[in-house]
Amino acid sequence: MKLTGGEAIVRCLESQGVEYVFGMAGHGNLSFLDALVDSNIKFLSVPHEQIATHAADAYFRVTHKPAVISTTVGPGATNTITGVADALLDSSAMVIICGGVPSFYSGTDALQEFGTHHDDEQFELFKPITKRAWKVAHAKLLPHVVSRAFNYALTGNPGPVMIHVPLDFYSQSMDYDIRDITAHRTTSARVLADPEEVDRSLKLLLKAERPLIYAGNGVLLSQATAALTALAEYLQIPVATTMSGQGAISGEHPLAAGFTGTVGTPVSNRMAHEADVILAIGTRMPEMDCNSWKHQHFFAIPPAKLIHVDIDPHQIGKIFPVEVGVVGDAEATLKQFLEAAEATTRARQPSDWVKSMQQQREVWWAELHAAEGSNDTPIAVERLLGDIQQVLPPEGIFISGVGVRHAVGQHMRFTRPMTHVVGSGYGTMGQEVPAALGAKLGNPDVPVVAAVGDGAFRSTMQTLLPAVEYGISPVWVVQNNYSFNIISLYQKRHWERLIGTEFKIEAEDKPYNPDFAALARAFGAEGKRVERPEDLKPALEEAIESDRPYVLDVIITQKPRIRANGYWVVNDIISPQWEGDPV
């Protein structure tokens, strides 16, 4: 039976087990969307393509299954770029299928064609922000390209890929060789490490006086939390994480030191600086997590010896010199470490190094707990996060916005993997609003709560439309302080004056925001304003129990207590006293 190109693509997606396609309809993808009508794959129409990409990103993070983005040619494709960049830098797999101009009009400056440097070069825009971008050369190759796209997206370090499909290819009818995509893929993603390098690494760890395990998002992607915890327990090595690695070990575990970075915990930053051997697993050693790589005060490598484990060999040694560089899957390699440890040494008891971490952590937690009891008005960020922590069950999913993600890492302790979605790589403001949609679709039986700045909510609040249309029920907690607060804090610190960061009626010099709760109700969702701290917890419980898309408009302080104990070179660069070199 002959199929259209659109139908052939859908058959391939079905073989992969795709559940959702996010996107918008346009003339450039109508033939593909029509083929979805007869499929079990659900199409979710969104009011802007950026929303589709952020939702697909979060869906992958809580399921480790890829979703598909479908866009029309031109603006439909370019509107995805910010969200795709987020997915790339946070290792989130998705497949973007973009319509193109008809193949026989390539080079004619047809409607919405990019042709300034080369003919029909829309796909070129995606090269820096994807693992691979394809421009399909012939309709017959559609199943072949779709199969390869999923392979690229899911193998190695996962990430987004893009397929540019000329408009006529979607409609062209022929006998396609439909692929079972899973039959064209490796049957195991578990890349074992070189046993000799494992032995070398283990000897370093056993000789170390102050060893530290440093876990990144790769541990979560590999579903290696159990293996990581078992190794840490057997050798009694404390574990610090990157921002996106939170949940790699339970935040309540006796060996959990918290996350490192500019506004990381003082416990983890101290451990990273004082460690003599660091086993880093599944991390690029990124700037914000490694305090702008300020060697003297944070990650002191050298003299500390670094064992770097990653599935991507190009990440090893990119930033810090390594004593041992191990290419391997996080879970497989950690199991090798544990097996080697069990064969050569007895389980260890907590050292003075571990006990010092635990003592400092208890003091730190007590300080945080005291702040979480604040009865100040406007409501303190610490109180907000403390109440969310109490209300959200351990299996619930929490979405961190870019403005609150550091405070979240300090106040909230995630005890299970894949229950925290944070935009840590690209840090897009507004990502957290549609991310709640994807997380709820991926795990519909648990509550999903997103902490959203009012500036972020302004950026992507049209996400409420598909939430209502499709009955998706996350809770958005809007931190309303009438400003881009984090950025305004930098302005106040360095210049003691503001521009572009306050929300106000200019003629009246009066703070302004729409009534977000009323706005939610206008969309057809539920909404409530919260101004008193004693009303916050009951409102959170009501919102979660409603099983409706719900917006809590929470009036919070413009003067959050920032517990920054790390370093970010940008603070030096934007200072009026900067003279051209990092301090």
C-alpha positions in Angstrom: 0.0 0.0 0.0 1.3 3.4 -1.0 1.8 6.0 1.8 2.5 9.7 1.8 5.7 10.9 3.2 3.9 12.2 6.3 2.3 8.8 6.8 5.7 7.1 6.5 7.1 9.4 9.2 4.2 8.6 11.5 4.7 4.8 11.0 8.4 5.3 12.0 7.4 7.3 15.1 5.0 4.6 16.1 7.8 2.0 15.9 9.9 4.1 18.2 7.1 4.3 20.7 6.6 8.1 20.5 3.6 9.2 22.6 3.5 13.0 22.0 4.2 15.4 19.2 4.2 19.1 20.3 4.0 22.0 17.8 1.9 24.2 15.7 0.0 23.8 12.4 1.1 25.6 9.3 1.1 25.1 5.6 4.6 23.6 5.9 3.6 20.6 8.0 -0.1 20.0 7.4 0.4 16.8 5.5 2.4 15.4 8.4 -0.2 16.5 11.0 -3.0 14.9 9.0 -1.2 11.6 9.2 -1.3 11.8 13.0 -5.1 11.8 13.0 -5.2 8.1 12.4 -2.4 7.4 14.8 -2.3 6.8 18.6 0.3 9.5 18.9 -1.1 12.6 20.6 -0.6 16.0 19.0 -0.5 18.9 21.4 -1.0 22.2 19.7 0.7 25.1 21.5 0.5 28.9 20.9 4.2 29.3 20.3 6.8 26.8 19.2 9.2 27.7 22.1 6.6 26.2 24.5 6.7 23.0 22.5 10.4 22.6 22.9 10.5 23.3 26.6 7.6 20.9 27.2 9.4 18.2 25.2 12.6 18.8 27.1 11.0 18.3 30.5 9.0 15.3 29.2 12.3 13.6 28.4 13.9 14.5 31.7 11.2 12.7 33.7 10.7 9.8 31.3 13.9 9.4 29.3 11.7 9.0 26.3 11.9 11.4 23.4 9.0 13.5 22.1 8.8 15.1 18.7 8.4 18.7 17.7 6.6 19.6 14.5 6.8 23.0 12.9 6.0 24.8 9.7 8.7 26.4 7.6 10.2 29.7 8.4 9.1 31.4 11.7 7.7 28.1 13.0 11.2 26.6 12.8 13.1 29.6 14.1 10.7 30.0 17.1 12.0 26.7 18.4 15.7 27.7 18.6 15.9 28.9 22.2 14.2 25.8 23.5 16.3 23.5 21.4 19.5 25.2 22.7 18.3 24.6 26.2 17.8 20.9 25.4 21.3 20.6 23.9 23.1 22.1 26.9 21.0 20.0 29.4 21.4 16.8 27.3 17.7 16.3 26.6 16.7 14.2 23.6 14.0 15.4 21.2 13.5 15.2 17.4 12.5 18.4 15.7 10.8 17.9 12.3 10.5 21.2 10.4 8.7 21.8 7.2 10.6 23.4 4.3 10.0 25.1 1.0 9.1 22.7 -1.9 12.2 20.9 -3.1 11.6 22.1 -6.7 11.6 25.7 -5.6 14.9 25.5 -3.7 17.0 28.5 -4.7 14.2 30.7 -6.0 13.6 32.7 -2.9 10.3 31.0 -2.4 8.0 32.0 0.4 10.0 31.7 3.7 13.2 30.4 2.1 16.5 31.3 3.6 18.9 31.6 0.7 21.4 34.4 1.4 24.6 32.2 1.4 23.3 28.9 0.1 20.0 27.7 -1.4 17.3 26.7 1.1 19.5 26.7 4.2 16.9 26.8 7.0 18.5 23.6 8.5 21.8 25.5 8.9 20.4 27.5 11.7 20.1 24.4 13.8 23.7 23.2 13.5 25.1 24.9 16.6 22.2 23.8 18.8 21.6 20.2 17.9 23.7 17.0 17.8 22.9 16.7 14.1 20.7 18.4 11.5 19.5 16.7 8.3 18.1 18.2 5.1 16.3 15.3 3.5 17.5 14.8 0.0 14.7 12.6 -1.4 11.3 11.6 -0.1 12.3 7.9 -0.3 14.9 8.6 2.4 12.4 9.8 5.0 12.3 6.5 7.0 16.1 6.2 6.8 16.7 9.8 8.1 14.1 9.5 10.9 15.7 6.3 12.1 19.1 7.9 12.1 17.7 10.9 13.9 16.5 8.9 16.9 19.8 7.1 17.0 21.7 10.3 17.3 19.3 11.8 19.8 19.4 8.8 22.2 22.9 7.3 22.0 25.9 8.6 23.8 25.2 11.9 25.5 21.5 12.5 24.6 20.4 15.7 22.9 18.1 17.3 20.2 18.3 16.6 16.5 16.6 18.4 13.6 15.1 17.1 10.3 14.3 19.6 7.5 11.6 18.1 5.3 10.7 19.9 2.0 7.0 20.5 1.8 6.4 18.2 -1.2 8.1 15.3 0.5 5.3 15.1 3.2 2.7 14.7 0.4 4.6 12.5 -2.0 3.0 9.0 -2.3 5.1 5.9 -2.9 6.1 2.5 -1.4 8.3 3.4 1.6 10.6 1.0 3.4 9.1 1.6 6.8 11.7 1.0 9.5 11.3 -0.5 13.0 13.6 2.2 14.4 14.5 0.1 17.5 15.8 -2.6 15.2 18.4 -0.2 13.7 20.0 0.7 17.0 22.5 -0.8 19.4 20.9 -3.2 21.8 22.8 -1.8 24.8 23.9 1.7 25.7 26.0 0.5 28.6 29.6 1.4 27.6 32.0 -0.4 29.9 35.1 1.4 31.1 38.7 0.0 30.6 39.2 -2.3 33.6 42.8 -1.1 34.0 41.6 2.5 34.3 39.0 1.4 36.8 41.8 -0.2 38.9 44.0 2.9 38.7 41.1 5.1 39.7 40.2 2.8 42.7 43.7 2.9 44.0 43.7 6.7 44.0 40.4 6.7 45.9 41.6 4.2 48.4 44.8 6.2 49.1 43.0 9.5 49.3 42.6 11.2 52.7 39.8 13.5 51.4 38.1 11.8 48.5 35.0 13.3 46.9 32.5 12.0 44.3 31.2 14.8 42.0 28.0 13.7 40.2 26.5 15.5 37.2 23.4 15.1 35.1 24.9 12.1 33.4 24.3 10.0 36.5 20.6 10.7 36.2 20.6 10.1 32.4 22.2 6.8 33.0 19.8 6.0 35.8 22.8 5.3 37.9 21.6 6.7 41.3 21.6 3.2 43.0 25.1 2.4 41.7 26.4 5.8 42.8 24.9 5.5 46.3 26.2 1.9 46.7 29.8 2.9 45.8 29.6 6.0 48.1 28.4 3.9 51.0 30.9 1.1 50.5 33.9 3.5 50.4 32.3 6.2 52.7 33.0 9.0 50.2 30.9 12.2 50.4 28.9 13.1 47.2 28.5 16.7 45.8 26.5 17.3 42.7 26.1 19.9 39.9 23.0 21.9 39.8 21.4 19.5 37.2 22.8 16.5 39.1 20.6 17.1 42.1 18.8 13.8 42.9 21.8 11.7 41.8 22.0 10.8 45.5 19.2 11.4 48.0 19.6 14.9 49.4 18.9 13.4 52.9 21.6 10.7 52.6 24.3 11.0 55.2 26.9 11.3 52.5 25.1 14.0 50.5 27.0 17.4 50.6 24.7 19.4 48.3 25.4 21.1 45.0 28.5 23.2 44.2 28.6 26.5 42.5 28.2 30.3 42.6 25.3 30.0 45.0 25.9 26.4 45.9 26.0 25.1 49.5 29.0 26.1 51.6 29.4 22.4 52.5 29.9 21.2 48.9 32.1 24.2 47.9 34.4 23.5 50.9 34.6 19.8 50.0 35.4 20.5 46.4 38.2 22.8 47.4 39.7 20.6 50.1 39.4 17.2 48.4 42.6 15.5 47.4 41.0 13.1 44.9 37.8 13.9 43.0 35.8 11.3 41.1 33.7 13.4 38.6 31.0 11.4 36.8 28.7 12.6 34.0 29.6 16.3 34.1 31.1 18.8 31.8 32.5 20.6 34.9 30.6 23.7 33.8 31.4 27.3 34.8 28.5 28.1 37.2 28.9 24.8 39.0 32.7 25.1 39.2 32.7 28.8 40.4 34.1 30.1 37.1 36.9 27.6 37.5 38.6 29.8 40.1 41.3 27.4 41.0 42.6 29.0 44.2 39.4 28.9 46.1 37.2 26.1 44.8 38.1 23.1 42.6 41.9 23.0 43.3 42.9 20.7 40.4 45.9 20.3 40.7 47.1 19.6 43.4 43.9 17.6 43.7 43.8 14.6 41.4 40.9 14.3 39.1 39.3 11.0 37.9 36.8 12.1 35.2 34.3 9.6 33.9 32.0 10.5 31.0 30.4 8.8 28.0 31.6 11.6 25.8 35.4 11.4 25.5 35.6 15.1 24.4 34.4 16.3 27.8 37.3 14.6 29.6 40.2 17.0 30.3 38.4 19.8 28.5 38.6 22.0 31.6 40.7 20.4 34.3 43.8 18.1 33.8 43.0 14.5 34.6 44.9 11.9 36.5 42.7 9.2 35.0 40.2 9.9 32.2 37.6 7.1 31.9 35.3 6.8 28.9 32.1 4.9 29.9 28.5 4.9 30.8 27.9 6.2 34.3 25.9 3.2 35.6 28.1 0.6 34.1 31.3 2.3 35.2 30.1 2.8 38.8 29.2 -0.9 39.0 32.7 -1.7 37.8 34.1 0.5 40.5 32.0 -1.2 43.2 32.8 -4.7 42.0 36.5 -3.8 42.1 36.2 -2.3 45.5 34.4 -5.3 46.9 37.1 -7.6 45.5 40.0 -5.6 47.0 38.9 -3.9 50.2 36.4 -4.1 53.0 33.6 -1.7 53.4 34.8 1.4 55.1 33.6 3.3 58.2 33.0 7.1 58.1 36.2 9.1 58.3 36.9 12.4 60.0 36.5 13.9 56.5 33.0 12.6 56.3 32.1 13.5 59.9 33.3 17.1 59.3 31.0 17.3 56.3 28.1 16.0 58.3 28.7 18.4 61.2 28.9 21.4 58.9 25.8 20.3 57.0 23.8 20.1 60.2 24.7 23.7 61.1 23.8 24.8 57.5 20.5 22.9 57.6 19.6 24.5 60.9 20.2 27.9 59.5 18.1 27.1 56.4 15.3 25.7 58.6 15.2 28.8 60.7 14.9 31.0 57.6 12.1 28.8 56.2 10.0 29.7 59.3 9.9 33.4 58.4 6.6 35.2 58.9 7.7 38.3 57.1 5.6 40.0 54.5 6.0 40.2 51.7 6.6 36.5 51.8 10.2 35.3 52.0 11.6 33.1 49.3 12.8 30.8 52.1 9.3 30.4 53.5 7.9 29.7 50.0 10.4 26.9 49.3 10.1 25.5 52.8 6.3 25.2 52.4 6.6 23.6 49.0 9.0 21.1 50.4 6.5 20.1 53.1 3.5 19.9 50.7 5.2 18.1 47.7 5.5 14.4 48.3 8.9 12.7 47.6 7.7 11.4 44.2 6.3 14.8 43.2 8.2 16.8 40.5 9.5 20.2 41.1 10.4 22.7 38.3 13.0 25.3 39.1 13.0 28.6 37.3 16.2 30.4 36.4 15.7 33.1 39.1 15.1 30.7 42.0 17.2 27.7 41.0 20.1 28.5 43.3 17.8 29.0 46.4 16.0 25.7 45.5 19.3 23.9 45.5 20.0 25.1 49.0 16.5 24.7 50.6 15.1 21.7 48.8 16.5 18.2 49.1 15.5 15.9 46.4 15.3 12.3 47.6 14.5 10.6 44.3 16.0 10.9 40.8 14.2 12.7 38.0 12.0 14.7 40.4 13.7 18.0 39.7 13.7 19.8 36.4 16.0 22.8 36.2 17.3 24.7 33.2 21.0 24.8 34.1 22.9 24.9 30.9 21.3 27.7 28.8 19.2 29.1 31.6 16.3 30.4 29.6 13.9 32.6 31.6 10.4 31.3 31.0 11.5 27.7 30.4 9.9 26.6 33.7 6.4 27.5 32.6 6.0 25.0 29.7 8.4 22.6 31.3 5.6 21.9 33.8 3.4 20.7 31.0 5.9 18.2 29.7 6.7 16.9 33.2 3.0 16.4 34.0 2.4 14.6 30.7 5.5 12.4 31.4 4.3 11.5 34.9 0.6 12.3 35.2 0.0 10.5 38.5 2.2 12.7 40.6 1.9 16.4 41.5 4.0 18.8 39.5 4.8 22.2 41.0 6.8 24.9 39.2 8.4 27.9 41.0 8.2 30.7 38.4 9.4 34.3 38.6 6.9 36.9 37.5 9.2 37.9 34.7 9.4 34.3 33.5 5.7 33.9 33.7 5.2 37.1 31.6 7.4 35.4 29.0 5.5 32.2 28.4 2.2 32.4 30.3 0.3 31.5 27.2 1.3 28.0 28.2 -2.0 28.1 30.2 -3.9 27.7 26.9 -2.8 24.1 26.1 -2.9 23.2 29.8 -6.6 24.1 29.8 -7.3 22.7 26.3 -5.8 19.3 27.1 -6.6 19.0 30.8 -3.0 19.1 32.0 -2.8 20.1 35.6 0.5 21.4 37.0 0.7 24.1 39.7 2.6 27.3 38.8 3.7 29.3 41.9 4.4 32.8 40.6 6.9 34.6 42.7 5.5 38.1 42.2 7.8 40.9 43.2 7.2 43.2 40.3 10.7 42.9 38.8 13.4 40.8 37.1 14.6 40.5 40.7 17.8 38.6 40.3 19.1 41.0 37.6 17.9 44.0 39.6 20.0 42.8 42.5 23.1 43.0 40.4 22.2 46.5 39.3 21.7 47.6 42.9 24.9 46.0 44.0 27.1 47.5 41.2 25.4 50.8 40.2 22.8 51.5 42.9 20.3 52.4 40.3 17.9 50.5 38.1 16.9 50.4 34.4 14.7 47.8 32.7 14.3 45.5 35.6 11.2 47.0 37.4 7.6 46.4 36.3 5.7 49.6 36.9 3.3 52.1 35.4 5.9 54.7 34.2 3.7 57.8 34.5 2.7 57.0 38.0 5.9 55.3 39.2 3.7 52.5 40.6 4.5 48.8 40.6 2.6 46.9 38.0 1.8 43.3 37.1 -1.5 41.9 35.9 -3.5 40.0 38.4 -2.0 36.6 37.6 -4.7 34.7 39.5 -7.5 36.5 37.7 -5.6 36.0 34.4 -5.4 32.3 35.1 -9.2 32.2 35.6 -9.7 34.1 32.4 -7.7 31.4 30.6 -10.0 28.8 32.2 -7.5 27.6 34.8 -7.8 28.1 38.5 -6.0 31.0 40.3 -5.5 32.4 43.7 -3.5 35.3 45.1 -1.5 34.7 48.3 -0.1 37.6 50.3 0.2 36.2 53.9 2.7 33.5 54.8 0.1 31.6 56.9 -2.1 31.2 53.8 0.7 29.8 51.6 0.7 26.1 52.7 -3.1 25.7 52.6 -3.2 27.3 49.1 -0.5 24.9 47.9 -2.4 21.9 49.2 -5.6 23.2 47.6 -3.9 23.8 44.3 -2.4 20.3 44.2 -5.6 18.6 45.2 -7.7 20.4 42.6 -6.2 18.4 39.8 -6.6 21.4 37.6 -4.1 23.7 36.0 -3.6 26.2 38.8 -1.7 29.5 39.3 -0.8 30.8 42.7 0.1 34.5 42.5 2.4 34.8 45.6 3.6 38.3 46.6 7.2 37.9 47.7 10.0 40.1 48.9 12.2 42.2 46.6 15.0 41.6 49.0 15.7 37.9 49.2 18.4 36.6 51.4 21.1 35.5 49.0 23.5 32.9 50.4 26.1 33.2 47.7 29.4 31.6 48.9 30.9 30.8 45.5 32.3 32.9 42.8 31.1 34.1 39.4 33.5 36.1 37.2 30.6 38.1 35.8 30.4 40.0 39.1 33.9 41.2 38.5 33.3 42.0 34.8 30.2 44.1 35.3 31.6 46.0 38.2 32.4 49.7 37.6 35.9 48.9 39.1 36.7 46.2 36.6 40.0 46.9 34.8 39.9 44.1 32.2 41.1 41.1 34.0 39.3 38.7 36.4 40.0 39.5 40.0 
